Amino acid sequence: MRRNGSNLRALEQLKVKDLKRELEERDLVIGGSKSALQNRLRKALLENNEDPDTTLFELEESISSVMKKLSIMEENARNLEAKIVESPRKFLENSINLEVKINDNTRSLEKKLKEDSQNLEEKFRDEISKETQKLRQEVDSLYAQIEECAGKPLSPTYAACATTVRCGSTIRLQTPTFDGKTPFALYLRAFENVAEAYSWTKEEKASALKGSLGDDAIDLIQNLTGDERKDYDLLVQRLEERYGNRHLEQVYR
């Protein structure tokens, strides 16, 4: 009798052949009906101080059952071996397919990026060409208007020295050029008249003032920073210090 196996059964679950085997192991009579065999085995367990209701018996497997299990195990082993052999091949095939797919996607993406870049380049080139042409037309139109108003061709170095320009029946004011020889107070009044007529902001006045300075006067603001050059009050202050009445008084003393 073995009670430590995995194929365990209670006394009531034993078949006739199992009952006979258990009785035979105990040197007991193995003849009689199943009920007689069960009672005989129950009595033997009680005499041996074992509980017949909790004792478990390990059944012996038949040769056919064992062979069937061996056959299943062999088939499982063959399948496992086939999978082991097949896995590297499938892995290699999948790797190759993945590499091909990646290369195809990369080439497709590179082609699309190249096409998009060319399209963008053409678009930007067309836009730049249009804007350049438009700007040239505007500049040409502005030059034509100035030439018409001034009554003479306008060169890139042309600088107005008069305070007014007649355009047809309209008189347009222009800022005079300050060369440092004219008293700055007089020039500043003329400049402020033009600025007031056109309602310039201080930033616009600073820009116009810088554009009206001659060679000698413009050297005065060369050392100023970008922000200082936009400060109209600071520009006026520097010019007054250099060309104002106090400076002239010191010069003619």
HUQUI-V648918 format. One record per run of one state. SS is the DSSP state (H for helix, E for strand, - for the rest). FROM is the first residue (numbers start at 1). LEN is the number of residues. Records with the same first field share a line. If there is no record, write none. Layout:
SS->FROM-LEN  FROM-LEN
This chain:
-->1-7  14-2  26-8  48-8  59-4  151-13  168-2  174-4  179-5  198-4  212-1  214-1  222-4  230-2  244-1  252-2
E->8-3  56-3  164-4  170-4  178-1  213-1
H->11-3  16-10  34-14  63-88  184-14  202-10  215-7  226-4  232-12  245-7
